[in-house]
């Protein structure tokens, strides 16, 4: 099952929905290299590996300190 997860490719719409942004925003990030979200380009198609999207999410986790109530 893990090998299927590693090989899964997501569409820009899948990733946009998951991150709560538009596909235009993802396109802008790719063009400007604003965020290090890796993608796969096959001809005109853009796809994202699930592992890369998860790593992107984890890298942006903001922890709330216990004293910040």
N, C-alpha and C positions, 0 to 999 in steps of 0.2 A: 504494500500500500504506500509506503514512503517513497518508493521510486516513482510512482505515479504523481505524487505531490510535487516532487522535485522537477518533473518534466512538464508540469501543467503550465500552459501559456494563457495569459489573460488578455482580453482586448482592452483598448484604452477606455471604453465605456465601463467595463468591469472594474477597472482600477479607479476611475473617476467616481463611480458609485460607492466604492469601498472607502475612498478617502474623503468623500464629500466635497469634491471639486468638479469643475466641468472638464470635458475633454479638451476644450480650448486652453484651459489652464495647464493641463498636462503637456500639450503641444508647446506652449510657451516655455515651460520648464525644460523640455528637451532642447529647444532652439537656443535658449539663453544659458543652459547648463546651470540654472539657478539652484536646483537641488540635485543631489547625486542619486537619482532614481534610475537604475540601469534598465535598459530596454533592448529588445531584439528587433532588428530591422531585416525583413525579408522582402525584397523588391520594394513596393510601396507600403506594405503592411508593417505596422508597429505592434509588437506584442511585449508583454511583461511577464517575467517568471514570477510565480507565486512567492518563492523564497526571497527574491529581491524586494518585492512589495512588503513582505513581512519584516524584512531587515530594515527597510526604510521607516516603517511604522515604529519599530522598537527603538531605532536611533533617535526618534523624535519624542519619545515618552518624557513627560515632565513629571517628576516626582514632587509630591507635596510634602513638605517637612511637617513633622508632628506639631511644631510650634506655630504654624501658619493658620490656625483655626480662625 
